Amino acid sequence: MPLTEAGIYAAALQLIDAEGVEALTMRKLATVLDANPMSLYYHVPNKDALLRGVARMVGAQFRTVTLEDSPWQERIRLLATDFRTLAHRHPKLMAYSFGQPDFIQPEDPFWAALTATLDSAGVPRAEVPQIAAVMCAVVIGVLTAELNGALHQWSNLTPAAPAAGENEPTKTGPDEDRMFRLVLDTLITGLESRLTAD
């Protein structure tokens, strides 16, 4: 079977999902594809290009919001929730990708839908990129904490000492769905307040 760029990306994604980005090597990928390692370089020049291609392939799976008639608040919630679903579908790749400054590009479906939604919400056009960037940073930060376990650990931290007459709180795991909704509520409420003030 001839090598193709799409086939290489798909095989690389399977390796990343199974073993993580650090375990991906061109030699290991060639073995999975039953190919000569040097033949991969005809399609992808190096591992960085391979990872960018895999990230683009996964990003293309993002479901573009088609609820143009819905309030912008609901469209933001759906965008962020779909982004979260994609992150949990490929957690090892996404945890790596979140650390790359060029992870989000102008043509990405998520970015395009987010900026269009902010524009339709009435955000001044000059401010759309900055507000979209802040929203991305917050959502990606929360998702990173979910994927690496920090959110679970932080949610079990207790105050230094309970107030007089209070019992020590019981430790339970976080309801990450509820916490994610709280993040979205906070972002949306903040933007509503800003738009009202403007």
Buried (B, 14 or more C-beta within 10 A) or exposed (E): EEBEBEBBBEBBBEBBEEEBBEEBEBEBBBEEBEBEBEEBBEBBEEBEEBBBBBBEBBBEEBBEBEEEEBEBBBBBBBBBBBBBEBBEEBBBBBBBBBEEEEBBEEEBBBBBBBBBBBBEBEBEEEEBBEBBBEBBEBBBBBBBBBBEEEBEEEBEEEEEEEEEEEEEEEEEEBEBEEBBBEBBEEBBEBBEEEBEEE
